[in-house]
Structure formats: structure tokens, C-alpha cells
Amino acid sequence: MTKLPFETDLSSSVAVITGGAGVICSSFAKTVAKAGAKVAVLDLNGDAAKALADEINSEGGCAIGLSANVLDKNSLLEAKKAVNDAFGKVDILINGAGGNNPKGTTSAEYYEMGDEDKEDLVSFFDLDPAGIEFVFNLNFLGTLLPTQVFAKDMVGNKRASIVNISSMNAFTPLTKIPAYSGAKAAVSNFTQWLSVHFSKVGIRVNAIAPGFFLTNQNRGLLLKEDGSLTPRSEKILSQTPFGRFGDVSELSGTLLYLLTYEASSFVSGIVIPVDGGFSAYSGV
């Protein structure tokens, strides 16, 4: 059973969450539903979205699960019609869809002499433009297009709130993942741009930048098959003052703060790190 970090009332709100069946956003969906909002879980995997909605409903919440592609505006428009028919106008949008792709990732942290001759190594010069494009589209366009579709419901609603999902990579890029780092930096910049653009019509736009949390996408990179840490995980945790990965429940307080008008009515255009001190640590 989902437990809120503090009590807040979102019972008058309709929330749409993209990428809603993922580890982080499924936690968001449960949190927002527990706070009383009607929740539309959107995911490319429609079955997973519907299963999560069923779980929320079984716990006394109110949710629907819909298949939607954040890179297909027609798909999003169809989802919006379904949400409006079921719940009415949208008040909250959480842009959670995103991710990386191996084709936008180098094998090594540093380029060294002779790397171009190593057939089993993907260097910067070997990065696939299609992979780079996919990562940028998924993270940036996958935030822009849902906002174009669902924010139309929010114009003139002073309680409306959009929360985007950025990353630690947006502050300082991690090695090996230039496409993802650049795409999340674009999300942070877009969050600021949108906050100004929508400032006269009542829509607040902010972002959360999670530190390191175990998800389905990164589990294989962070843990070995026996559950022990990979060398990359050890390096990450050595740079995280708290010395551990975050639990997805530890994002809930920041999310609810940004969604609750009474708590953050004068807050817009910020990106909040939730990272166990990672962004504050210089390494020495």
C-alpha cells in the first residue's frame, strides 16, 4: 500500500503520466492516486498501463491505463480524448517517458589511441546517428509533444502543473552516454522555456532530476547477475555522499510539493535534484 510522505489533497485534479508503467512513474502514479487525483497511466505498453491502473483501483484509487506513443501526436490525441471522456479536463501532466539506447553509448569512458582499430569497441566515431536521434526524440520530443496535447486543457487553470523528468546528466554529463546526457539537458532547458512561455496563463512547469535509482532500464548496467555491484555502480556510489541508490519512494515528496498549489504556487522553472548529494560532491 502506497504511503504518502505528507498529506495533501489532489482530489480535484486529473493527472496524466507518460511512461507511466516504468519503475519511477508507476510509483508516481500510485502516489498521485493516493493523494486523491484521478490518474491516467499512459505507456507504450498498454497492457502494463492497464495492469497498473487495475492495481491502483484495487487499492481504492481511480485510474485508467492507456496505450500511447509519446512520439506520435495522433496517438496522444486519442489518449487525450479517452482521458477527457473518463475524467474531464487534465490538470497535471507528468512527462515521464524517456530513456537511453545502446546505439547512443560508447564502450569506454575515454577515447585512447588505437581505439579505432578495435572491432569490439564502440568509440565516439562509431556512434550511430539513428541511435542518437532516437534518444533525443524519446526524451525531448517525448516531452514536447505530450505537453502540446495535454497542456491545452490547462490554460487558465492556476492550479495546473507540469512536471518533467530530467537527470543528473543534465547538470554534468556522465561518461559513455552523450546522447542521453544531451537529451536530458534539453529537457531541463525546455522546462525553463515552458515555465516562462506559460507564465501568463497559470501553468507552472518544473522538473525533477533523479540521481541514481535502480530501474528496469539500468539494472543490467548497475548490478551483476548475482546482485553485486558492477564497477560503474561502485564508481557512482563513491561519488554519492549517501553511499547508496535511491528508493523510488524518495521522489514522492518532491513530486507532491511541485503538484500542490498551496505548497508551490510561486515556483516555476526549477529543476530539483533528488540525488543523495551527488550533484554537490566534487569527489574530494
C-alpha positions, 0 to 999 in steps of 0.5 A, spaced: 500 500 500 502 506 497 504 511 503 504 518 502 510 522 505 505 528 507 498 529 506 495 533 501 489 533 497 489 532 489 482 530 489 480 535 484 485 534 479 486 529 473 493 527 472 496 524 466 503 520 466 507 518 460 511 512 461 507 511 466 508 503 467 516 504 468 519 503 475 519 511 477 512 513 474 508 507 476 510 509 483 508 516 481 502 514 479 500 510 485 502 516 489 498 521 485 492 516 486 493 516 493 493 523 494 486 523 491 487 525 483 484 521 478 490 518 474 491 516 467 497 511 466 499 512 459 505 507 456 507 504 450 505 498 453 498 498 454 497 492 457 502 494 463 498 501 463 492 497 464 495 492 469 497 498 473 491 502 473 487 495 475 492 495 481 491 502 483 483 501 483 484 495 487 487 499 492 481 504 492 484 509 487 481 511 480 485 510 474 485 508 467 491 505 463 492 507 456 496 505 450 500 511 447 506 513 443 509 519 446 512 520 439 506 520 435 501 526 436 495 522 433 496 517 438 496 522 444 490 525 441 486 519 442 489 518 449 487 525 450 480 524 448 479 517 452 482 521 458 477 527 457 471 522 456 473 518 463 475 524 467 474 531 464 479 536 463 487 534 465 490 538 470 497 535 471 501 532 466 507 528 468 512 527 462 515 521 464 517 517 458 524 517 456 530 513 456 537 511 453 539 506 447 545 502 446 546 505 439 547 512 443 553 509 448 560 508 447 564 502 450 569 506 454 569 512 458 575 515 454 577 515 447 585 512 447 589 511 441 588 505 437 581 505 439 579 505 432 582 499 430 578 495 435 572 491 432 569 490 439 569 497 441 564 502 440 568 509 440 565 516 439 566 515 431 562 509 431 556 512 434 550 511 430 546 517 428 539 513 428 541 511 435 542 518 437 536 521 434 532 516 437 534 518 444 533 525 443 526 524 440 524 519 446 526 524 451 525 531 448 520 530 443 517 525 448 516 531 452 514 536 447 509 533 444 505 530 450 505 537 453 502 540 446 496 535 447 495 535 454 497 542 456 491 545 452 486 543 457 490 547 462 490 554 460 487 558 465 487 553 470 492 556 476 492 550 479 495 546 473 502 543 473 507 540 469 512 536 471 518 533 467 523 528 468 530 530 467 537 527 470 543 528 473 546 528 466 543 534 465 547 538 470 554 534 468 554 529 463 556 522 465 561 518 461 559 513 455 552 516 454 552 523 450 546 522 447 542 521 453 546 526 457 544 531 451 537 529 451 536 530 458 539 537 458 534 539 453 529 537 457 531 541 463 532 547 458 525 546 455 522 546 462 525 553 463 522 555 456 515 552 458 515 555 465 516 562 462 512 561 455 506 559 460 507 564 465 501 568 463 496 563 463 497 559 470 501 553 468 507 552 472 512 547 469 518 544 473 522 538 473 525 533 477 532 530 476 533 523 479 540 521 481 541 514 481 535 509 482 535 502 480 530 501 474 528 496 469 532 500 464 539 500 468 539 494 472 543 490 467 548 496 467 548 497 475 548 490 478 551 483 476 547 477 475 548 475 482 546 482 485 553 485 486 555 491 484 558 492 477 564 497 477 560 503 474 555 502 480 561 502 485 564 508 481 557 512 482 556 510 489 563 513 491 561 519 488 554 519 492 555 522 499 549 517 501 553 511 499 547 508 496 541 508 490 535 511 491 528 508 493 523 510 488 519 512 494 524 518 495 521 522 489 514 522 492 515 528 496 518 532 491 513 530 486 507 532 491 510 539 493 511 541 485 503 538 484 500 542 490 498 549 489 498 551 496 505 548 497 508 551 490 504 556 487 510 561 486 515 556 483 516 555 476 522 553 472 526 549 477 529 543 476 530 539 483 535 534 484 533 528 488 540 525 488 543 523 495 548 529 494 551 527 488 550 533 484 554 537 490 560 532 491 566 534 487 569 527 489 574 530 494 
